[in-house]
Amino acid sequence: MDLIKSLLDFLLHLDRYLDLWANEYGVLLYAILFLIIFTETGLIFMPLLPGDSLLFAAGALAARPTNELSVWVIIPLLIIAALMGDNVNYFVGKYLGTKIKSRERILFFKREYIAETEKFYAKYGGRTVIIARFIPIVRTIAPFVAGAGSMSYGTYIKFCIMGAILWVTSISLLGYFFGNFPIVQKNFELVVFGIVGLSILPILFEFVKKKMR
């Protein structure tokens, strides 16, 4: 329970934690940011790390003249982190996908999940990779299922690069230009919920549309 409370506090007050880390570690904070983004996108069992709010808070922190961080270093660095994580996740999915197809299931992945994934990617194509990038949890699962399914690496990496650039750049710059407004700083928890809410709108839209058919 204490661990859950600590994690929730970290997620809701990420701006304060980054501020503390910047004061304590200076430019080493770049490495911490890189590690968090890489872990969220690269490890299938770590989907709850705060990618969106981290990018927003990092952009806001970089806009302050009192710290050593630069948004123009953060953006390319975290694009690379996201791409590296995605590649690890894709090839883990490709390796396990072959095994899953020859068995009924491995851990919590069933053979039928791979079949459904292949249908989904066949219907919506590579744009799914870009859309998934902006949806928490889904962006961690998407590279794995792309590898486990039938999407070729050439197709995947093309859309993966576009998605990573759009995701990191847009949210980091939102934080950079708007994150230090007093109303945003005083209500960072609401901003976090707002980012998550906007991120899951595509899923809700598809769900409602499917129910109305």
C-alpha positions in Angstrom: 0.0 0.0 0.0 2.8 2.4 0.9 4.4 1.6 -2.5 1.2 2.5 -4.3 0.9 5.7 -2.4 4.5 6.7 -3.2 4.0 5.9 -6.9 0.8 7.9 -7.0 2.5 10.8 -5.3 5.3 10.6 -7.8 2.9 10.6 -10.8 0.8 13.5 -9.5 3.7 15.7 -8.4 6.2 14.8 -11.1 7.1 18.5 -11.6 8.3 18.8 -8.0 10.4 15.6 -8.2 12.1 16.7 -11.4 12.8 20.1 -9.8 14.4 18.3 -6.8 16.4 16.0 -9.1 17.6 18.9 -11.2 18.9 20.7 -8.1 20.6 17.6 -6.8 21.9 16.0 -10.0 22.2 18.8 -12.5 22.8 17.6 -16.1 22.7 14.0 -14.9 18.9 14.4 -14.9 19.2 13.8 -18.7 20.2 10.3 -18.0 17.3 9.8 -15.6 14.8 11.1 -18.1 16.4 8.8 -20.8 16.1 5.8 -18.6 12.5 6.4 -17.7 11.3 6.8 -21.3 13.4 3.9 -22.4 11.9 1.7 -19.7 8.3 2.7 -20.3 8.6 2.0 -24.1 10.9 -0.9 -24.0 9.8 -3.2 -21.2 6.3 -4.8 -21.7 5.8 -5.2 -17.9 6.5 -1.4 -17.1 3.5 0.3 -18.8 2.6 2.5 -15.9 5.6 4.8 -16.0 4.6 8.5 -16.6 5.7 9.1 -20.2 3.3 12.0 -21.1 3.5 13.9 -17.8 7.3 13.4 -17.7 7.7 15.0 -21.1 5.5 17.9 -20.1 7.2 18.4 -16.8 10.7 18.2 -18.4 9.8 20.8 -21.0 8.5 23.1 -18.3 11.6 22.6 -16.2 13.8 23.4 -19.2 12.0 26.7 -19.7 13.1 28.0 -16.3 16.3 30.1 -16.4 17.4 28.7 -13.0 18.4 25.2 -14.2 20.9 23.7 -16.6 18.6 21.7 -18.8 17.8 22.6 -22.4 14.7 21.5 -24.2 16.7 21.2 -27.4 18.8 18.5 -25.8 15.8 16.9 -24.1 13.8 16.4 -27.3 16.4 14.6 -29.5 17.6 12.6 -26.4 14.2 11.3 -25.5 13.3 10.6 -29.1 16.3 8.3 -29.2 15.3 6.8 -25.8 11.8 6.1 -27.2 13.1 4.5 -30.4 15.6 2.3 -28.6 12.8 1.1 -26.2 10.5 0.4 -29.1 13.1 -1.6 -30.9 13.8 -3.7 -27.9 10.1 -4.3 -27.4 9.5 -5.1 -31.1 12.2 -7.8 -31.2 11.1 -9.3 -27.9 7.6 -9.5 -29.4 9.0 -11.1 -32.6 10.9 -13.7 -30.6 8.0 -14.6 -28.2 5.4 -14.3 -31.0 7.0 -17.2 -32.9 6.8 -19.3 -29.7 3.3 -18.3 -28.9 2.1 -19.3 -32.4 3.5 -22.8 -31.8 1.8 -23.0 -28.4 -1.5 -22.1 -26.9 0.0 -19.4 -24.6 3.2 -18.1 -23.0 2.7 -16.2 -19.7 -0.4 -14.0 -20.2 -0.1 -13.9 -24.1 -2.4 -16.3 -26.0 -2.1 -17.3 -29.6 -5.5 -15.8 -30.3 -4.2 -12.4 -29.2 -1.6 -12.5 -32.0 -4.2 -13.4 -34.6 -6.4 -10.5 -33.5 -3.4 -8.2 -33.6 -2.6 -9.2 -37.1 -6.2 -8.4 -38.2 -6.0 -5.0 -36.4 -2.8 -4.0 -38.1 -4.0 -5.3 -41.5 -7.1 -3.1 -41.2 -5.5 0.1 -39.9 -1.9 -0.2 -41.1 1.1 1.6 -39.8 -0.8 4.6 -38.6 -1.8 2.5 -35.6 1.8 2.7 -34.4 1.7 6.5 -34.5 -1.7 6.7 -32.7 -0.6 4.2 -30.1 2.3 6.4 -29.2 0.0 8.9 -27.6 -2.0 6.5 -25.5 -0.6 5.4 -22.1 -0.1 1.6 -21.6 -1.0 1.0 -25.3 2.3 2.6 -26.4 4.1 0.0 -24.3 2.1 -2.9 -25.7 2.0 -1.8 -29.4 5.7 -2.5 -30.3 5.4 -5.9 -28.7 2.3 -6.9 -30.6 3.7 -5.4 -33.8 6.7 -7.7 -33.5 4.6 -10.7 -32.4 2.2 -10.1 -35.4 3.0 -9.9 -39.1 4.1 -6.3 -39.4 7.5 -6.1 -41.1 10.3 -4.3 -39.4 10.7 -1.9 -42.3 7.0 -0.8 -42.1 7.1 -0.7 -38.3 10.3 1.4 -37.9 9.1 4.0 -40.4 5.9 4.8 -38.5 7.7 4.3 -35.2 10.2 7.1 -36.0 7.3 9.4 -37.0 5.4 8.6 -33.9 8.4 9.1 -31.6 9.2 12.5 -33.1 5.6 13.7 -32.9 5.1 12.5 -29.3 8.3 13.7 -27.7 8.4 17.1 -29.6 4.7 18.0 -29.1 4.4 17.3 -25.4 7.8 18.6 -24.5 7.1 21.9 -26.2 3.7 22.1 -24.6 5.4 21.9 -21.3 8.1 24.4 -22.4 5.7 27.1 -23.5 2.8 26.6 -21.1 4.1 24.5 -18.1 5.3 27.5 -16.1 2.0 29.4 -16.1 1.0 29.9 -12.5 -2.4 28.2 -13.0 -0.6 25.1 -14.5 1.9 25.0 -11.7 -0.8 25.2 -9.0 -2.9 22.5 -10.7 -0.3 20.1 -12.0 -2.3 17.1 -10.9 -5.3 18.2 -13.0 -2.9 18.7 -16.0 -1.7 15.1 -15.6 -5.3 13.9 -15.6 -6.0 16.1 -18.6 -3.1 14.7 -20.6 -4.1 11.1 -19.8 -7.8 11.9 -20.6 -6.9 13.4 -24.0 -4.6 10.5 -24.7 -7.4 7.9 -24.2 -10.0 9.7 -26.2 -9.3 7.8 -29.4 -9.9 4.5 -27.5 -13.2 5.8 -26.0 -14.3 7.1 -29.4 -13.6 3.7 -31.1 -15.4 1.9 -28.2 -18.5 4.1 -28.4 -18.5 3.8 -32.2 -18.3 0.1 -32.0 -21.2 -0.1 -29.5 -23.4 2.1 -31.6 -23.1 -0.2 -34.7 
